[in-house]
Amino acid sequence: MPVNLNDTAPVSRFAPLQAAWRGEAGIAGMAALVAGAMLAFGIAELVARFALGRLDDIVALSTQLATAAAAFLVCLWALLCLWRSATRLAARSGRFRLAALVKMLAVIAAIVALDHLLSGMVLRIRILAGRLDPAVADYRVTRQGADVAFVGAITDRAVADVLRQLRDPAVKVLRIDSPGGLIAPAMTLARAIREQGTAVLAEGRCLSSCTLILAASPQAIMTPTAAIAFHRPTPLAGLAGQPPASALDQATAQYYASFAAYGLADWALHEMARREIWQPTLGQLHVMGLIDSVLAGEPRRISPAAAYCATEPARCASAAR
């Protein structure tokens, strides 16, 4: 009886995937699929590291989380298919030892991939939570004559607003009161301060990455009551678009290198690296090369830090509280 080719059932475009899920692709075929999935996982990490680094922090971090999760699910699916292929192999050919070995390797690969995913996701979620924290996002930038006042956390948006004000040649002083923030935007602002020769006056607080902005200024000024403290970099201060561990390592290296480039003494860099939080005295801030002048007295006037410490030794021997 002749066969009518038109009656042949169409082959689904998902037939290879369905066969793989049923364990019909064979051990070799599934091993190749797993290798491809793991390669895709690695490529997804590289894309998250480089291509997404140019996006806004929140967009980049959110996309990285989604990309890493999707890549892991593909890897997990491939490993489950490999497991099912091993089960099918044992049932059909009785090669139980080979099937057991394949399953063991699949479990190890799944554990390694899961550990890599979770370690990266936990840190990325912490970073993202820090970026979305309303307290971090709150800041003020105001202008009064030749002075620009910046109060709040150092973020990409805050620094962009400060830089817009500093483009005016009439601006001579940046007055800053900040608990610190992100290293990357702090370095951006520090470079602008250095290039333009803007004086920086620390009022209230200048903590963590804020000290980098103070160090960059050719005329760094503080009030006697200003609290200035260094803080060892943390994941929340990392560089956007980088894997968290790499971001922290890179941010830390750039953080200390920037201080060295701006002339901070070696002993101060050693103390910064040794302590998680370090609040030097006013005298130490001057000796290490961070502070040039002090704004004090009634009426208030700017004095060289060395002259101020000569007349106010007690104040220079203590840190602000």
VOTI-45062 format. One record per residue: residue in one letter; y, z, x of N, C-alpha, C in turn. Coordinates in nm, 3 decimals. Example, Ala and Ser with C-alpha at 12.3 -4.5 7.8 and 13.67 -1.06 7.14 Angstrom:
% VOTI-45062
> A	-0.569	0.780	1.319	-0.450	0.780	1.230	-0.330	0.780	1.320
> S	-0.225	0.708	1.285	-0.106	0.714	1.367	0.003	0.787	1.290
This chain:
% VOTI-45062
> M	-0.120	0.000	0.086	0.000	0.000	0.000	0.124	0.000	0.088
> P	0.218	-0.089	0.068	0.336	-0.094	0.154	0.425	0.028	0.137
> V	0.487	0.066	0.247	0.575	0.184	0.246	0.718	0.139	0.224
> N	0.781	0.202	0.131	0.922	0.175	0.103	1.007	0.264	0.194
> L	1.070	0.205	0.296	1.149	0.285	0.390	1.267	0.352	0.323
> N	1.310	0.299	0.211	1.423	0.358	0.141	1.388	0.494	0.081
> D	1.256	0.520	0.067	1.215	0.648	0.010	1.207	0.758	0.115
> T	1.228	0.723	0.244	1.220	0.824	0.351	1.334	0.924	0.334
> A	1.297	1.052	0.338	1.398	1.159	0.321	1.495	1.156	0.438
> P	1.625	1.167	0.412	1.722	1.168	0.520	1.706	1.292	0.608
> V	1.727	1.274	0.737	1.717	1.385	0.832	1.849	1.461	0.834
> S	1.840	1.590	0.816	1.961	1.673	0.816	2.021	1.677	0.956
> R	2.155	1.678	0.960	2.222	1.688	1.090	2.197	1.823	1.155
> F	2.152	1.920	1.074	2.124	2.053	1.128	1.975	2.072	1.161
> A	1.899	1.963	1.152	1.754	1.973	1.174	1.720	2.033	1.310
> P	1.788	1.993	1.421	1.755	2.054	1.551	1.781	2.205	1.553
> L	1.889	2.247	1.489	1.920	2.389	1.485	1.818	2.464	1.399
> Q	1.779	2.403	1.289	1.678	2.465	1.203	1.544	2.476	1.275
> A	1.509	2.371	1.352	1.386	2.375	1.429	1.391	2.484	1.536
> A	1.508	2.497	1.598	1.524	2.602	1.700	1.509	2.740	1.639
> W	1.565	2.761	1.520	1.555	2.891	1.453	1.410	2.922	1.413
> R	1.334	2.820	1.379	1.193	2.841	1.344	1.104	2.859	1.467
> G	1.164	2.843	1.585	1.086	2.858	1.707	1.008	2.736	1.745
> E	1.046	2.620	1.694	0.971	2.498	1.718	1.025	2.417	1.836
> A	1.132	2.467	1.901	1.192	2.390	2.011	1.120	2.411	2.143
> G	1.031	2.509	2.149	0.960	2.534	2.273	1.038	2.624	2.367
> I	0.966	2.689	2.461	1.030	2.782	2.554	1.131	2.710	2.643
> A	1.093	2.594	2.697	1.183	2.522	2.788	1.311	2.479	2.716
> G	1.294	2.425	2.595	1.410	2.382	2.520	1.503	2.497	2.486
> M	1.444	2.611	2.449	1.527	2.727	2.413	1.591	2.789	2.536
> A	1.522	2.786	2.650	1.582	2.837	2.773	1.707	2.756	2.809
> A	1.697	2.624	2.790	1.813	2.539	2.814	1.926	2.571	2.716
> L	1.891	2.599	2.591	1.991	2.634	2.490	2.060	2.765	2.524
> V	1.981	2.863	2.568	2.038	2.993	2.607	2.132	2.975	2.726
> A	2.088	2.896	2.824	2.174	2.872	2.941	2.305	2.807	2.898
> G	2.297	2.713	2.805	2.418	2.649	2.755	2.508	2.746	2.681
> A	2.446	2.835	2.603	2.524	2.934	2.529	2.593	3.032	2.624
> M	2.522	3.074	2.729	2.582	3.166	2.825	2.698	3.096	2.900
> L	2.678	2.966	2.929	2.785	2.890	2.992	2.906	2.882	2.900
> A	2.880	2.861	2.771	2.990	2.856	2.674	3.063	2.990	2.668
> F	2.987	3.099	2.680	3.046	3.233	2.681	3.142	3.246	2.800
> G	3.097	3.199	2.918	3.182	3.205	3.036	3.306	3.119	3.024
> I	3.288	2.998	2.969	3.402	2.908	2.950	3.503	2.969	2.854
> A	3.452	3.035	2.748	3.542	3.101	2.652	3.625	3.208	2.721
> E	3.563	3.281	2.815	3.638	3.383	2.889	3.747	3.320	2.975
> L	3.713	3.208	3.039	3.813	3.140	3.122	3.929	3.087	3.039
> V	3.896	3.033	2.922	4.001	2.984	2.831	4.091	3.100	2.790
> A	4.029	3.215	2.757	4.107	3.333	2.717	4.196	3.380	2.832
> R	4.146	3.362	2.954	4.222	3.412	3.068	4.342	3.324	3.104
> F	4.321	3.192	3.104	4.425	3.102	3.153	4.504	3.033	3.041
> A	4.435	2.966	2.952	4.505	2.886	2.850	4.585	2.973	2.756
> L	4.531	3.091	2.721	4.599	3.177	2.624	4.705	3.264	2.688
> G	4.711	3.266	2.819	4.807	3.353	2.886	4.951	3.318	2.858
> R	4.974	3.195	2.811	5.112	3.152	2.784	5.158	3.189	2.643
> L	5.067	3.237	2.561	5.103	3.271	2.425	5.163	3.411	2.419
> D	5.223	3.443	2.305	5.272	3.577	2.280	5.158	3.678	2.293
> D	5.189	3.798	2.343	5.087	3.900	2.367	4.993	3.917	2.249
> I	5.049	3.940	2.131	4.966	3.972	2.015	4.879	3.853	1.977
> V	4.936	3.733	1.979	4.858	3.613	1.947	4.748	3.592	2.050
> A	4.782	3.609	2.178	4.684	3.588	2.284	4.569	3.688	2.274
> L	4.603	3.814	2.256	4.500	3.917	2.249	4.411	3.898	2.126
> S	4.470	3.867	2.012	4.391	3.845	1.890	4.297	3.726	1.907
> T	4.348	3.619	1.968	4.266	3.500	1.989	4.155	3.528	2.089
> Q	4.185	3.606	2.191	4.082	3.644	2.288	3.970	3.721	2.222
> L	4.005	3.815	2.136	3.903	3.893	2.065	3.815	3.802	1.981
> A	3.876	3.712	1.906	3.800	3.622	1.820	3.712	3.527	1.903
> T	3.767	3.475	2.014	3.691	3.384	2.100	3.571	3.452	2.162
> A	3.592	3.575	2.213	3.483	3.648	2.276	3.373	3.682	2.174
> A	3.415	3.722	2.053	3.317	3.757	1.950	3.236	3.634	1.908
> A	3.303	3.519	1.891	3.233	3.397	1.852	3.136	3.352	1.960
> A	3.179	3.359	2.086	3.091	3.320	2.197	2.969	3.410	2.204
> F	2.989	3.539	2.180	2.875	3.632	2.183	2.777	3.601	2.071
> L	2.827	3.570	1.951	2.738	3.539	1.839	2.653	3.415	1.868
> V	2.714	3.316	1.935	2.637	3.196	1.972	2.527	3.234	2.070
> C	2.561	3.317	2.169	2.461	3.362	2.266	2.350	3.440	2.198
> L	2.388	3.529	2.105	2.289	3.611	2.036	2.196	3.524	1.952
> W	2.252	3.424	1.884	2.169	3.333	1.804	2.069	3.259	1.893
> A	2.116	3.211	2.009	2.027	3.139	2.101	1.916	3.231	2.152
> L	1.949	3.356	2.180	1.847	3.450	2.228	1.745	3.482	2.120
> L	1.790	3.491	1.995	1.697	3.515	1.884	1.603	3.395	1.866
> C	1.658	3.274	1.883	1.573	3.154	1.876	1.469	3.155	1.987
> L	1.511	3.199	2.106	1.417	3.209	2.218	1.307	3.311	2.187
> W	1.345	3.422	2.128	1.248	3.525	2.087	1.147	3.467	1.989
> R	1.194	3.395	1.890	1.106	3.337	1.789	1.016	3.229	1.850
> S	1.068	3.155	1.949	0.984	3.057	2.018	0.873	3.125	2.095
> A	0.904	3.240	2.156	0.801	3.314	2.229	0.695	3.366	2.132
> T	0.740	3.415	2.016	0.644	3.463	1.915	0.553	3.349	1.869
> R	0.610	3.233	1.847	0.532	3.117	1.804	0.433	3.074	1.913
> L	0.479	3.080	2.040	0.392	3.044	2.151	0.271	3.136	2.158
> A	0.294	3.267	2.142	0.184	3.363	2.148	0.086	3.343	2.034
> A	0.137	3.312	1.915	0.050	3.296	1.798	-0.035	3.169	1.808
> R	0.022	3.063	1.865	-0.047	2.933	1.865	-0.136	2.912	1.988
> S	-0.093	2.966	2.104	-0.170	2.939	2.225	-0.231	3.062	2.288
> G	-0.195	3.180	2.236	-0.250	3.303	2.292	-0.192	3.342	2.427
> R	-0.079	3.283	2.466	-0.018	3.317	2.596	0.076	3.437	2.579
> F	0.012	3.552	2.560	0.086	3.673	2.525	0.172	3.724	2.641
> R	0.122	3.712	2.764	0.198	3.764	2.879	0.328	3.684	2.899
> L	0.315	3.551	2.889	0.434	3.468	2.902	0.533	3.498	2.790
> A	0.481	3.513	2.667	0.568	3.544	2.553	0.637	3.678	2.573
> A	0.561	3.778	2.624	0.621	3.910	2.648	0.729	3.904	2.755
> L	0.705	3.825	2.860	0.804	3.810	2.967	0.931	3.745	2.914
> V	0.914	3.640	2.834	1.029	3.571	2.777	1.110	3.665	2.687
> K	1.040	3.744	2.606	1.109	3.838	2.517	1.185	3.944	2.596
> M	1.123	3.991	2.704	1.189	4.093	2.786	1.317	4.037	2.847
> L	1.309	3.913	2.899	1.428	3.850	2.956	1.536	3.827	2.850
> A	1.493	3.793	2.727	1.589	3.773	2.618	1.661	3.904	2.585
> V	1.585	4.014	2.583	1.646	4.144	2.554	1.746	4.183	2.663
> I	1.707	4.161	2.790	1.797	4.194	2.901	1.925	4.112	2.892
> A	1.911	3.983	2.865	2.029	3.897	2.853	2.119	3.940	2.738
> A	2.058	3.981	2.626	2.136	4.027	2.512	2.212	4.155	2.545
> I	2.146	4.246	2.618	2.211	4.373	2.655	2.329	4.346	2.749
> V	2.307	4.259	2.848	2.415	4.226	2.943	2.534	4.163	2.870
> A	2.506	4.067	2.782	2.613	4.001	2.708	2.687	4.099	2.618
> L	2.612	4.186	2.551	2.674	4.285	2.462	2.760	4.383	2.539
> D	2.711	4.429	2.655	2.789	4.521	2.738	2.919	4.455	2.784
> H	2.909	4.329	2.826	3.028	4.256	2.870	3.127	4.240	2.755
> L	3.075	4.208	2.638	3.162	4.189	2.522	3.231	4.318	2.483
> L	3.153	4.426	2.471	3.209	4.553	2.423	3.311	4.610	2.519
> S	3.281	4.604	2.650	3.376	4.660	2.747	3.509	4.586	2.740
> G	3.502	4.453	2.727	3.626	4.376	2.715	3.697	4.398	2.583
> M	3.619	4.407	2.474	3.680	4.421	2.342	3.747	4.556	2.325
> V	3.685	4.661	2.375	3.742	4.795	2.361	3.879	4.801	2.428
> L	3.888	4.747	2.551	4.015	4.749	2.622	4.118	4.658	2.554
> R	4.072	4.542	2.506	4.166	4.451	2.439	4.218	4.513	2.309
> I	4.132	4.584	2.238	4.175	4.649	2.114	4.277	4.758	2.146
> R	4.254	4.832	2.254	4.351	4.935	2.294	4.486	4.872	2.329
> I	4.481	4.761	2.403	4.604	4.692	2.440	4.676	4.640	2.316
> L	4.599	4.579	2.225	4.658	4.525	2.103	4.720	4.636	2.019
> A	4.650	4.749	2.009	4.704	4.863	1.933	4.835	4.911	1.995
> G	4.839	4.910	2.129	4.963	4.950	2.196	5.077	4.855	2.167
> R	5.045	4.723	2.164	5.150	4.624	2.136	5.203	4.639	1.993
> L	5.116	4.679	1.900	5.155	4.687	1.759	5.213	4.823	1.721
> D	5.209	4.919	1.812	5.260	5.054	1.784	5.411	5.046	1.756
> P	5.456	5.091	1.637	5.599	5.084	1.605	5.686	5.156	1.707
> A	5.633	5.265	1.765	5.712	5.339	1.864	5.738	5.255	1.988
> V	5.641	5.170	2.025	5.658	5.083	2.141	5.756	4.970	2.109
> A	5.751	4.923	1.987	5.836	4.809	1.949	5.982	4.847	1.926
> D	6.011	4.977	1.914	6.146	5.022	1.882	6.235	5.022	2.006
> Y	6.349	4.955	1.998	6.443	4.954	2.110	6.581	4.915	2.058
> R	6.684	4.938	2.142	6.820	4.898	2.108	6.887	4.837	2.231
> V	6.958	4.728	2.211	7.038	4.667	2.317	7.179	4.651	2.263
> T	7.274	4.717	2.327	7.413	4.712	2.280	7.504	4.675	2.397
> R	7.621	4.626	2.364	7.718	4.582	2.465	7.849	4.655	2.444
> Q	7.906	4.704	2.556	8.038	4.767	2.551	8.113	4.728	2.677
> G	8.202	4.631	2.664	8.277	4.584	2.779	8.186	4.519	2.882
> A	8.191	4.570	3.005	8.111	4.516	3.114	7.974	4.582	3.123
> D	7.944	4.675	3.028	7.817	4.747	3.030	7.725	4.699	2.919
> V	7.597	4.689	2.949	7.493	4.666	2.850	7.404	4.789	2.850
> A	7.381	4.847	2.733	7.296	4.965	2.721	7.163	4.926	2.659
> F	7.054	4.966	2.725	6.920	4.939	2.674	6.848	5.072	2.656
> V	6.805	5.099	2.532	6.734	5.223	2.500	6.602	5.185	2.433
> G	6.490	5.231	2.488	6.362	5.205	2.424	6.257	5.156	2.521
> A	6.143	5.117	2.466	6.029	5.073	2.546	6.050	4.932	2.601
> I	5.993	4.906	2.717	6.005	4.776	2.782	5.895	4.683	2.730
> T	5.934	4.585	2.652	5.841	4.486	2.597	5.898	4.347	2.623
> D	5.821	4.245	2.595	5.869	4.107	2.614	5.993	4.081	2.530
> R	5.992	4.126	2.405	6.104	4.100	2.315	6.229	4.176	2.360
> A	6.210	4.302	2.401	6.325	4.381	2.445	6.389	4.320	2.569
> V	6.306	4.280	2.665	6.359	4.222	2.789	6.428	4.090	2.760
> A	6.376	4.010	2.668	6.442	3.884	2.631	6.582	3.910	2.578
> D	6.597	4.017	2.497	6.730	4.050	2.444	6.824	4.096	2.556
> V	6.772	4.175	2.650	6.855	4.222	2.761	6.898	4.104	2.848
> L	6.805	4.013	2.876	6.838	3.898	2.960	6.945	3.809	2.896
> R	6.944	3.799	2.765	7.048	3.720	2.697	7.186	3.780	2.723
> Q	7.193	3.913	2.725	7.321	3.979	2.752	7.361	3.964	2.899
> L	7.263	3.970	2.989	7.293	3.965	3.132	7.338	3.827	3.178
> R	7.315	3.723	3.096	7.360	3.588	3.134	7.513	3.579	3.140
> D	7.579	3.672	3.075	7.726	3.674	3.077	7.771	3.730	3.213
> P	7.844	3.653	3.294	7.889	3.701	3.426	7.977	3.825	3.418
> A	8.034	3.852	3.299	8.121	3.968	3.284	8.043	4.099	3.285
> V	7.911	4.092	3.262	7.828	4.213	3.261	7.803	4.258	3.404
> K	7.837	4.382	3.434	7.824	4.436	3.569	7.723	4.550	3.579
> V	7.699	4.619	3.465	7.614	4.738	3.469	7.513	4.735	3.354
> L	7.388	4.767	3.384	7.285	4.788	3.282	7.257	4.937	3.276
> R	7.290	4.998	3.162	7.261	5.141	3.140	7.127	5.149	3.069
> I	7.035	5.224	3.126	6.898	5.222	3.075	6.846	5.363	3.047
> D	6.777	5.375	2.935	6.711	5.498	2.893	6.577	5.456	2.833
> S	6.470	5.464	2.912	6.344	5.405	2.870	6.224	5.490	2.913
> P	6.123	5.499	2.824	5.999	5.568	2.862	5.904	5.478	2.940
> G	5.947	5.354	2.970	5.861	5.259	3.039	5.805	5.158	2.942
> G	5.695	5.095	2.980	5.635	4.993	2.894	5.549	4.898	2.973
> L	5.562	4.768	2.943	5.476	4.667	3.002	5.527	4.623	3.139
> I	5.433	4.603	3.232	5.470	4.570	3.369	5.528	4.429	3.379
> A	5.464	4.332	3.312	5.508	4.192	3.327	5.655	4.173	3.287
> P	5.699	4.217	3.169	5.841	4.202	3.136	5.931	4.286	3.225
> A	5.882	4.402	3.271	5.963	4.485	3.361	5.988	4.410	3.492
> M	5.887	4.340	3.543	5.904	4.262	3.665	6.001	4.147	3.642
> T	5.995	4.086	3.524	6.087	3.977	3.491	6.231	4.026	3.492
> L	6.256	4.140	3.429	6.391	4.195	3.426	6.435	4.240	3.565
> A	6.342	4.297	3.641	6.375	4.343	3.777	6.419	4.225	3.863
> R	6.350	4.111	3.852	6.389	3.994	3.932	6.529	3.946	3.894
> A	6.560	3.947	3.764	6.693	3.905	3.719	6.800	4.001	3.771
> I	6.772	4.128	3.767	6.867	4.229	3.818	6.893	4.206	3.966
> R	6.786	4.179	4.039	6.798	4.157	4.183	6.880	4.031	4.212
> E	6.850	3.924	4.143	6.917	3.795	4.168	7.065	3.800	4.132
> Q	7.098	3.874	4.025	7.237	3.878	3.978	7.317	3.991	4.041
> G	7.248	4.083	4.110	7.318	4.194	4.173	7.375	4.294	4.074
> T	7.310	4.310	3.959	7.358	4.399	3.854	7.330	4.545	3.891
> A	7.429	4.629	3.871	7.409	4.773	3.890	7.328	4.828	3.773
> V	7.242	4.926	3.800	7.161	4.988	3.696	7.188	5.139	3.698
> L	7.221	5.191	3.580	7.247	5.335	3.566	7.138	5.396	3.481
> A	7.063	5.492	3.536	6.957	5.561	3.463	7.017	5.681	3.391
> E	7.008	5.677	3.258	7.057	5.787	3.175	6.942	5.837	3.088
> G	6.927	5.964	3.075	6.820	6.018	2.990	6.685	6.008	3.059
> R	6.613	5.894	3.040	6.481	5.876	3.101	6.476	5.740	3.169
> C	6.401	5.737	3.278	6.362	5.609	3.339	6.222	5.634	3.394
> L	6.123	5.609	3.310	5.985	5.645	3.342	5.899	5.521	3.362
> S	5.792	5.538	3.437	5.689	5.435	3.453	5.751	5.303	3.499
> S	5.728	5.193	3.426	5.774	5.062	3.471	5.927	5.051	3.473
> C	5.997	5.142	3.408	6.144	5.142	3.413	6.193	5.162	3.556
> T	6.119	5.239	3.637	6.161	5.265	3.774	6.166	5.136	3.856
> L	6.085	5.037	3.818	6.086	4.910	3.889	6.220	4.839	3.872
> I	6.277	4.850	3.752	6.408	4.790	3.725	6.516	4.861	3.806
> L	6.503	4.991	3.817	6.599	5.070	3.897	6.587	5.032	4.045
> A	6.463	5.017	4.093	6.441	4.985	4.234	6.498	4.848	4.271
> A	6.498	4.755	4.175	6.544	4.618	4.204	6.695	4.608	4.219
> S	6.767	4.705	4.164	6.913	4.697	4.164	6.971	4.725	4.302
> P	7.070	4.646	4.346	7.137	4.674	4.474	7.228	4.796	4.464
> Q	7.253	4.842	4.341	7.330	4.964	4.322	7.264	5.045	4.211
> A	7.166	5.127	4.250	7.092	5.209	4.155	7.161	5.345	4.143
> I	7.199	5.378	4.019	7.276	5.500	3.993	7.199	5.586	3.893
> M	7.211	5.716	3.901	7.151	5.806	3.804	7.246	5.921	3.776
> T	7.229	5.981	3.660	7.299	6.106	3.631	7.211	6.221	3.682
> P	7.267	6.336	3.714	7.187	6.447	3.766	7.080	6.495	3.668
> T	7.100	6.471	3.540	7.003	6.518	3.439	6.902	6.411	3.399
> A	6.911	6.292	3.457	6.817	6.185	3.422	6.677	6.219	3.473
> A	6.577	6.196	3.389	6.437	6.218	3.427	6.379	6.087	3.477
> I	6.347	6.083	3.605	6.290	5.962	3.665	6.150	5.995	3.717
> A	6.051	5.922	3.669	5.913	5.952	3.706	5.832	5.824	3.716
> F	5.736	5.825	3.809	5.644	5.713	3.828	5.513	5.742	3.757
> H	5.452	5.637	3.707	5.324	5.651	3.635	5.230	5.543	3.682
> R	5.108	5.582	3.719	5.010	5.484	3.763	4.982	5.386	3.649
> P	4.975	5.255	3.677	4.952	5.156	3.571	4.826	5.183	3.492
> T	4.831	5.156	3.361	4.718	5.173	3.271	4.691	5.040	3.201
> P	4.575	5.026	3.130	4.547	4.900	3.060	4.657	4.855	2.965
> L	4.728	4.951	2.904	4.834	4.912	2.810	4.951	4.845	2.878
> A	4.959	4.863	3.012	5.069	4.803	3.085	5.029	4.674	3.155
> G	4.909	4.624	3.125	4.855	4.508	3.195	4.926	4.378	3.166
> L	4.877	4.272	3.228	4.937	4.140	3.213	4.872	4.065	3.099
> A	4.952	4.006	3.015	4.899	3.934	2.900	4.821	3.812	2.942
> G	4.718	3.777	2.861	4.642	3.657	2.887	4.535	3.674	2.992
> Q	4.517	3.797	3.046	4.416	3.820	3.148	4.308	3.910	3.091
> P	4.182	3.898	3.140	4.082	3.995	3.101	4.131	4.133	3.139
> P	4.107	4.238	3.056	4.167	4.369	3.079	4.149	4.425	3.220
> A	4.025	4.420	3.274	4.003	4.475	3.408	4.084	4.397	3.511
> S	4.083	4.264	3.503	4.159	4.181	3.596	4.309	4.203	3.577
> A	4.350	4.218	3.452	4.491	4.241	3.424	4.540	4.369	3.489
> L	4.458	4.475	3.478	4.499	4.604	3.535	4.504	4.595	3.686
> D	4.403	4.534	3.750	4.402	4.521	3.895	4.520	4.438	3.943
> Q	4.544	4.327	3.876	4.654	4.239	3.916	4.789	4.306	3.892
> A	4.802	4.372	3.777	4.928	4.439	3.746	4.957	4.550	3.847
> T	4.854	4.626	3.883	4.871	4.735	3.980	4.915	4.680	4.115
> A	4.850	4.574	4.161	4.886	4.515	4.290	5.029	4.464	4.289
> Q	5.068	4.394	4.182	5.204	4.340	4.173	5.306	4.452	4.159
> Y	5.267	4.557	4.088	5.356	4.672	4.067	5.397	4.733	4.202
> Y	5.297	4.767	4.285	5.326	4.830	4.415	5.391	4.731	4.511
> A	5.349	4.605	4.507	5.409	4.504	4.595	5.558	4.486	4.564
> S	5.593	4.493	4.437	5.734	4.478	4.398	5.818	4.594	4.451
> F	5.766	4.715	4.439	5.839	4.830	4.494	5.860	4.815	4.644
> A	5.755	4.770	4.715	5.766	4.751	4.859	5.871	4.645	4.891
> A	5.873	4.536	4.812	5.970	4.428	4.835	6.112	4.476	4.811
> Y	6.130	4.571	4.720	6.263	4.622	4.690	6.305	4.734	4.783
> G	6.221	4.763	4.886	6.262	4.855	4.991	6.221	4.999	4.976
> L	6.129	5.031	4.884	6.085	5.169	4.870	6.004	5.211	4.993
> A	6.021	5.334	5.036	5.955	5.385	5.156	5.803	5.389	5.138
> D	5.730	5.371	5.248	5.584	5.370	5.243	5.528	5.501	5.192
> W	5.589	5.614	5.231	5.537	5.743	5.187	5.548	5.759	5.034
> A	5.653	5.699	4.978	5.670	5.704	4.833	5.563	5.620	4.763
> L	5.533	5.502	4.819	5.428	5.419	4.762	5.294	5.491	4.767
> H	5.269	5.564	4.874	5.145	5.640	4.886	5.137	5.748	4.778
> E	5.247	5.818	4.756	5.249	5.922	4.653	5.231	5.861	4.513
> M	5.291	5.748	4.489	5.276	5.681	4.359	5.132	5.644	4.332
> A	5.062	5.596	4.436	4.923	5.556	4.418	4.831	5.677	4.407
> R	4.871	5.788	4.470	4.785	5.907	4.474	4.790	5.987	4.344
> R	4.906	5.988	4.279	4.923	6.071	4.160	4.928	5.986	4.034
> E	4.875	6.039	3.927	4.883	5.967	3.800	5.025	5.967	3.748
> I	5.093	6.083	3.757	5.234	6.094	3.719	5.306	6.171	3.830
> W	5.417	6.118	3.872	5.494	6.183	3.980	5.641	6.178	3.946
> Q	5.703	6.297	3.940	5.847	6.306	3.916	5.914	6.365	4.039
> P	5.969	6.280	4.126	6.032	6.330	4.249	6.163	6.403	4.219
> T	6.209	6.477	4.316	6.341	6.540	4.305	6.448	6.434	4.329
> L	6.573	6.470	4.296	6.683	6.377	4.317	6.695	6.343	4.465
> G	6.676	6.444	4.550	6.682	6.420	4.694	6.574	6.323	4.741
> Q	6.454	6.340	4.689	6.345	6.249	4.725	6.373	6.107	4.678
> L	6.430	6.094	4.558	6.462	5.962	4.504	6.561	5.888	4.596
> H	6.653	5.965	4.654	6.749	5.904	4.746	6.682	5.868	4.879
> V	6.605	5.959	4.935	6.543	5.937	5.067	6.445	5.820	5.062
> M	6.371	5.806	4.951	6.272	5.698	4.942	6.338	5.560	4.925
> G	6.468	5.559	4.892	6.539	5.433	4.877	6.552	5.385	4.735
> L	6.523	5.471	4.636	6.534	5.428	4.497	6.676	5.443	4.443
> I	6.741	5.556	4.473	6.873	5.588	4.419	6.979	5.576	4.528
> D	7.087	5.504	4.495	7.198	5.488	4.588	7.313	5.583	4.557
> S	7.338	5.606	4.427	7.456	5.682	4.387	7.423	5.774	4.270
> V	7.513	5.872	4.248	7.499	5.967	4.139	7.629	5.968	4.058
> L	7.613	5.961	3.924	7.728	5.969	3.835	7.736	6.110	3.782
> A	7.838	6.185	3.825	7.847	6.327	3.787	7.993	6.372	3.791
> G	8.013	6.497	3.749	8.145	6.559	3.756	8.226	6.537	3.631
> E	8.338	6.606	3.623	8.434	6.593	3.513	8.572	6.570	3.571
> P	8.635	6.459	3.553	8.577	6.342	3.485	8.464	6.281	3.568
> R	8.378	6.210	3.501	8.261	6.157	3.571	8.303	6.050	3.671
> R	8.242	6.058	3.789	8.270	5.958	3.892	8.141	5.932	3.969
> I	8.135	5.817	4.031	8.016	5.777	4.108	8.036	5.819	4.253
> S	7.936	5.891	4.305	7.938	5.935	4.444	7.813	5.885	4.514
> P	7.822	5.854	4.644	7.700	5.821	4.718	7.600	5.936	4.709
> A	7.474	5.902	4.696	7.372	6.005	4.676	7.370	6.105	4.792
> A	7.389	6.057	4.915	7.388	6.147	5.030	7.502	6.248	5.022
> A	7.622	6.202	4.982	7.737	6.292	4.969	7.715	6.391	4.856
> Y	7.658	6.345	4.744	7.633	6.435	4.632	7.534	6.543	4.672
> C	7.429	6.506	4.742	7.327	6.605	4.781	7.381	6.705	4.884
> A	7.479	6.659	4.962	7.539	6.751	5.059	7.619	6.860	4.990
> T	7.681	6.827	4.875	7.760	6.925	4.802	7.681	6.998	4.693
> E	7.570	6.939	4.649	7.487	6.998	4.543	7.340	7.005	4.588
> P	7.310	7.080	4.693	7.173	7.083	4.746	7.070	7.136	4.647
> A	7.111	7.231	4.564	7.017	7.287	4.466	6.972	7.182	4.365
> R	7.068	7.104	4.317	7.034	6.999	4.219	6.944	6.893	4.283
> C	6.971	6.859	4.408	6.893	6.756	4.476	6.752	6.804	4.511
> A	6.732	6.933	4.511	6.601	6.989	4.548	6.510	7.006	4.426
> S	6.558	6.969	4.308	6.477	6.987	4.187	6.476	6.857	4.108
> A	6.374	6.847	4.023	6.362	6.732	3.934	6.417	6.768	3.798
> A	6.469	6.671	3.727	6.523	6.694	3.592	6.412	6.736	3.497
> R	6.445	6.823	3.403	6.348	6.871	3.304	6.392	6.830	3.163
